[in-house]
Amino acid sequence: MNASRRISISATFLWIGFVCAISFMEAWLKFQAPGIDTKLGLGIGRLVFGALNKVEWVLALAIAISHIMNTKMVSVRTIFYIIPAIILIAQTFYILPQLDARAEMIIQNQPLPDSNLHLVSVIAEIVKVISLVIFGINQFEKDKT
């Protein structure tokens, strides 16, 4: 296994770990802590998800660069990297800014219009993780051929 493959595999599973730890654990667990009300929890969440987004970009770019350096790694299975990359773009430029705006409205005690954006965000995270798991496993399977 060459260095670019090791980087890609490591970045893939780190990405999975970050998303699972933040999106599926921290996001709801912080509201269970004593003294954390909705406004404070939303403020923390905005900060944490902003940081997560930056980490995800670093990991996504590490994977992309490792693939550019090793064109043998590009295959039909690469779609399982492209899906999370597209989701990350959507999150960065649409979903997270919209969720931030909604959180700010709650913090400012403003009326909040109905939206299913939070559900869309959760589904996007689930699809991202499933795609990354498949992508990561496929990178190991390539060594067998």
N, C-alpha and C positions, 0 to 999 in steps of 0.2 A: 504494500500500500504506500503510495507516494505522499509527499507532504501536503500537496493541495487537496487530496482526498481526505487526509486526516483533519485538515482545517475545516473542510466542508462538513464532515461528519460531526466534529466537535461543535461547530457553530450551529448546526441543525438541532442537536440535542440541548445545547444551552438555550436556544431560542424557545424550544418546547418548555424547558424548565422555567424560564422567566415568565412566559405567558400563563402557564398553569399556576405558578406560585402567586402571581399578581391577580390575574383575571378570575381565577377560580377559587382562590383562597383569601387573599388580602382584601379584595374588593368588598366582600360581604362580612368578613370576620371583624374588620375594624369597627363596624357598627355594633358589635357585641361587647366591646370594651366599655368599662364604666367611665362615665363622663364624656363619652363621644356622642354628641347630638348630630342630627342630620346635617346641619350647616358645617360643623367642624369636619365631619366625615367626608362630605363632598369636597371641602377644601383640600383635605389630605389626598383624596382620590384624584383630584385634578393634578396635583403635584406628582403623585406616584405614576399615574398613567402617562403624563408628559415625559417623565424619565424613562418609563418602559418603552415608549415609542422611539426614543433616541437609541436605546440599547438595541431594539429590534432592527433599526436601520443599520447599525454597525454590523450585526450578525447577518442580515440579509446581504449586505455588500460583501462581507467576507465570503459568503457562499458564492455569490455571483463572480467575484474575482477568482476564486479557486476554480470555478468552472471555465472561465476564460483562459486561465493558465493551463488547463488540462482539457482540451476539447474532446478527448475520448470519453469524458464523463457526461457529455450532453447526449440525451436520448429522449425517446418518447416519455420516459418516466420523469423527465424534467418538468412536466406539467405540474407535478406535485410540489415543485418549488415555485413555479409561476403563480399558482393559485394563492399561496400565502403572500407572495410579493404584491399581487394585485390588491389583496385585502389590506395589506399594510399601506399601500398608496391611498386607498379609499378611507382608511382610518385616519391617516395623517391629514388629508386635505378636506375631508367631509365629516366623517362620523365623530371624531374627537372634538373638532371645533364646535360642532352642533351640540354635543353632550356638554362641553364646557359652557356654552351659552345657556343651556337649560339649567346647569348647576348654579351658574351665577344668578339666574332668575330666582331660583329657590333661596339662595343665600340672601338676596335682596328683597325677599318676601313679595315678589311679583307674581301675578297669575301665570299659570303654566298651561299652555295649550296641550291638548292630547297629542301623544306621539308614541309610535312603536319603535323609535330609534334605539332605545336601550335593548330591546329584544333583538333587533337587527345586529347590534354590537355583540351580544352574547352568541348568537348564531354564527357570526363571522369568526369569533374566537374559536368556537368549536370546530368549524370547517378548517381554520388555519392549523390548529393542533393536529387534527386527523391527517391533513395533507402533509404536514411536516413529519409526522411519525412514518407515514408510508414512504416519503422521500428518504428519510434517514435509514430505514430498513433496506430500501432498494440500493442505497450506496454500499451497504455491507454485502448484499447479494451479488453485486457486480464483481467482487473479488473472487467469487466461486466460478465464474465463467472464464 
